[in-house]
Amino acid sequence: MSKQIKVALIGNPNTGKTSVFNSLTGLNQQVGNYPGITVERKAGVCKLPKGVKAHILDLPGTYSLNASSLDESVVIELLLNANDKDYPDVAVVVTDVENLKRNLLLFTQIKDLNIPSILVINMSDRMRKKGISLDIEHLEAELKTKVALTSTRKNEGIDLLKNLISNYKSLSTDACLDISQIESSYFGNLQRIFPNQQLYKLWLVITQDVNFGQVTKKKIDALSDFKVKSDTKLKRLQQKETIKRYQFINAVLKKGKTVDLNAATDLRIKLDRILTHKVWGYVIFFSLLMLIFQAIYDWAQYPMDFIDETFAALSELVKTTLPAGVFTDLIAEGIIPGLGGVVIFIPQIAFLFLFIAILEESGYMSRVVFLMDKLMRRFGLSGKSVVPLISGTACAIPAVMATRNIEGWKERLITILVTPFTTCSARLPVYLIIIALVIPEGSFLGLSYQALMLMFLYLLGFGMAVGSAYILHKVLKIRSKSFFLIEMPDYKVPQFKNVGITVVEKTKAFVFGAGQIILAISIILWFLASYGPGDDFNKAEEIVTENLSSLELSEEELNQRIASYQLEHSYIGIAGRSIEPVIQPLGYDWKIGIAIITSFAAREVFVGTLATIYSVESEEGEPIKEKMRGERNAKLGVPRYNLASGMSLLLFYAFAMQCMSTLAIVKRETNSWKWPMYQLVVMTSIAYLAALIAYQTLI
Amino acid sequence: MNDIIQNILVFTSVGIAVYFLLKKFVIPAKATKSCGHDDCGCH
């Protein structure tokens, strides 16, 4: 009768364990269920040299012997119960050459059960591509085992594995880790009570509630001279065990496995080498940014013009078709222009999120985060600060909330304080309209000045955030530590559906979120601009006609003068003129002042406010951009929106803390009004100073 | 008649708008709500 041995094939999921099983058994397989449970049981027979017959059991994939699922429990139950009919003579642990470190955790646990074990390092065909080299002798010596380097794809190493299985008796059964190292007193006591039992098995009985032989968890718990630990303390010991195992594995792999990125020919590694390169990585990232901003301008121009003209035409249509009166005026001059001021930015915002979604979906964004981490650390930020800073380009609120995974309080606080400097999507409408008005249309190296200006503002925001972080890092006397861990996903072609969903979600959030506030503010603004106290407002027509009777004005010009006079003496005009002394040095008139105040609710309200104010003043159904272009600074006789006032406004919005909701969320995250007030005062002061310097220098 | 109706509509709209803004920014909400899947309610 031929000799028969039982082999258990064990390994992490996705290590090619089933391929090894198929290579060993061919068609000699039986598939069924484990008794009583619906976990698939695969067994097969393999003929080994010298007429030995191996019964191979392909166990469910498991990451460790700390079971968290039914599949994993099956593995532990079998390996702990020597009386089980399937209890293996030898365990074949399959690992993947690329994830050896993670896979070895399970191997060391199985070794510690004193089961003869063979280490299969699979997918060896990928080693050259990945630049991986292994010191097999070193690995065998340190792990006290025999190693089979296999490639089931190329059918390599399977004969070696068969030989190792047939010679399993020569394998060492020594453990990799002395479990008592974790807590000597606890394990010493356990061994004293069960002197004939293997210590690691006892530990698994306690932590996994599995039984072997006569020893059960109930029995251990019932012992009067053994102090049972709480679940929390047991979890802590399990964590210590895992740390010890990884320390051991790291030491083994330090010499046992080397990865030479320069020798790697794999596409992912090649791309990583370029995209995370200390020079090319940044060059590529900034080139991509430039292309994105250029595309935002070029592609969005046509739909934007269409929307602008449509809203202007809609206002006219409402005025001509609805019965004349104040409510018709409210719709035509308040609501429609106000909403038009938001809707017009849909194309540009959709394009921005389209590009961001593509970069995220393709796996490139993770490389940017990794790349930026190196930069961040120099400024006292955590590597994890990169995520809030990048997500701050959409909105500061989720970005501030994303700081919760930064362990160190100091780094977290700094990140919270500087994140509002990054250019959020709410600033975009303000930037876009001002840039369109004050930056010329020429181009430099194929990139328009306007796109370059927009990119400059994004970089300015990011630079300001990082610079402030550096200062805060030096100023704040808080001690804390943090680390950065990121898993790099594989590169992939972005899925159209995912990208589409992201773009629609983000654009919808922008339009409907902003739309409600802008609609409400537009109604109130129109009301405040259309009503006023005293004779100056109510008898505006008489006063202007009388004052200008000496001039020969056309009816249109006269009406324009009357509307301006009336607006100046409306409620909003009075409020605006009262703050004019403060904002005049920045190059703003009272209308811009009102827009700045209302945009404290949300920055993009700025455009909607101006659209409403100018619509009340002007009878013509012009697009908002044209109305703004036509505004004049009466004192200086120059356009209101010129380079000096435009740069002043851009810088003001780049630095000012113009968002009530951000302040509220900072208060919630820091549990104090101290930090949001600090942000409000410091950021607004910086914004005012920067705007003042810009205007006074350029005028 | 038209003027009266239009005035009523204007004042009603203004009242609703003021109430909406007060509710959003001044009167504290009982539970924190976000305005979208992963957005913030700040717009």
Interface residues (C-beta under 8 A of the other chain):
Chain A: P323 G325 V326 F327 T328 L330 A394 C395 A396 I397 P398 A426 E505 K506 K508 A509 F510 F512 G513 A514 Q516 I517 L519 A520 I521 I523 I524 F527 A601 A602 E604 C659 M660 S661 T662 I665 R668
Chain B: N2 D3 I5 Q6 N7 L9 V10 S13 V14 I16 A17 V18 F20 L21 K24 F25 T32 C35 G36 H37 D38 D39 C40 G41 C42 H43
